[in-house]
Amino acid sequence: MAQNIYFLYEPNTGHYLRAVFADTKPANSTELEPTGLVDAVFNTDTNKWEGTSIADEMAKAKKSAADNVDPYQQRLASVAQMLLQKSAQQDIKIAQLTAQIKGGN
């Protein structure tokens, strides 16, 4: 007999436990896979997995990382940007002066 894959959940909370192969459906399990969810919980009333999507969890992690940027790193990035702008301005000025010198001869 071919074994099926079942997804076990904790009977009191519905939290996903693990996948198992079995000939018959174990107690507190479903054939529905909790794909794409973080901290999946099985809702026996709706017969569906619920939880935070991986995309939402990634967005939350990125926002948290952006909110926790080191102020010294922010200042360093600001100073580096300013220096790059100044350097570009100097390059433009040098090119203009060089053109004036060459045009004046």
C-alpha positions as CSV (number, residue, x, y, z in Angstrom):
1,M,0.0,0.0,0.0
2,A,1.3,3.5,-0.9
3,Q,2.0,5.8,2.0
4,N,0.7,9.3,2.0
5,I,2.3,12.4,3.5
6,Y,0.4,14.0,6.4
7,F,1.2,17.2,8.3
8,L,0.9,16.9,12.0
9,Y,-0.2,19.7,14.3
10,E,-0.3,20.2,18.0
11,P,-3.8,19.2,19.2
12,N,-4.3,22.1,21.6
13,T,-2.8,25.0,19.7
14,G,-2.8,23.7,16.1
15,H,0.8,24.6,15.6
16,Y,2.6,22.7,12.9
17,L,4.8,19.9,14.2
18,R,6.2,17.9,11.2
19,A,5.4,15.9,8.1
20,V,5.1,12.1,8.3
21,F,4.5,9.3,5.8
22,A,1.8,6.9,6.9
23,D,-0.6,4.3,5.5
24,T,-3.5,5.8,7.5
25,K,-4.2,9.4,8.5
26,P,-2.7,10.0,12.0
27,A,-4.7,11.9,14.6
28,N,-4.2,15.7,14.6
29,S,-3.0,15.7,11.0
30,T,-4.0,16.9,7.5
31,E,-3.0,16.3,4.0
32,L,-3.0,20.1,3.4
33,E,0.6,21.3,3.3
34,P,1.4,24.5,5.2
35,T,3.4,25.9,2.3
36,G,4.7,29.5,2.4
37,L,3.8,30.2,6.0
38,V,5.9,31.0,9.0
39,D,4.7,29.6,12.4
40,A,1.8,27.8,10.7
41,V,-1.3,27.0,12.8
42,F,-4.0,24.6,11.5
43,N,-7.6,25.9,12.0
44,T,-9.8,22.9,12.4
45,D,-12.9,25.0,11.9
46,T,-11.9,26.2,8.5
47,N,-9.7,23.2,7.6
48,K,-6.9,25.7,6.6
49,W,-3.4,26.6,7.7
50,E,-3.0,30.1,9.0
51,G,0.1,32.2,9.7
52,T,2.4,34.9,8.5
53,S,3.4,34.5,4.8
54,I,7.1,34.2,4.1
55,A,6.9,37.4,2.0
56,D,5.3,39.4,4.9
57,E,7.9,38.0,7.3
58,M,10.7,39.0,5.0
59,A,9.2,42.5,4.6
60,K,9.0,42.8,8.4
61,A,12.7,41.7,8.8
62,K,13.8,44.2,6.1
63,K,11.9,47.0,7.8
64,S,13.4,46.0,11.2
65,A,16.9,46.0,9.8
66,A,16.3,49.4,8.2
67,D,15.0,50.8,11.5
68,N,18.0,49.5,13.3
69,V,20.7,51.1,11.2
70,D,23.7,52.2,13.3
71,P,23.7,56.0,13.5
72,Y,27.5,56.0,12.9
73,Q,27.0,54.1,9.7
74,Q,24.4,56.5,8.6
75,R,26.7,59.5,9.3
76,L,29.6,57.7,7.5
77,A,27.4,57.1,4.5
78,S,26.3,60.8,4.5
79,V,29.9,62.0,4.7
80,A,31.0,59.6,1.9
81,Q,28.1,60.9,-0.3
82,M,29.1,64.5,0.4
83,L,32.8,63.7,-0.5
84,L,31.7,62.1,-3.8
85,Q,29.6,65.1,-4.7
86,K,32.5,67.5,-3.9
87,S,34.9,65.3,-6.0
88,A,32.5,65.4,-8.9
89,Q,32.1,69.2,-8.6
90,Q,35.9,69.6,-8.6
91,D,36.2,67.4,-11.7
92,I,33.7,69.6,-13.5
93,K,35.5,72.8,-12.4
94,I,38.9,71.3,-13.5
95,A,37.4,70.4,-16.9
96,Q,36.0,73.9,-17.3
97,L,39.3,75.6,-16.4
98,T,41.2,73.3,-18.7
99,A,38.8,74.1,-21.5
100,Q,39.3,77.9,-20.8
101,I,43.1,77.5,-20.8
102,K,43.1,75.6,-24.1
103,G,40.6,78.0,-25.6
104,G,42.6,81.0,-24.6
105,N,45.8,79.9,-26.3
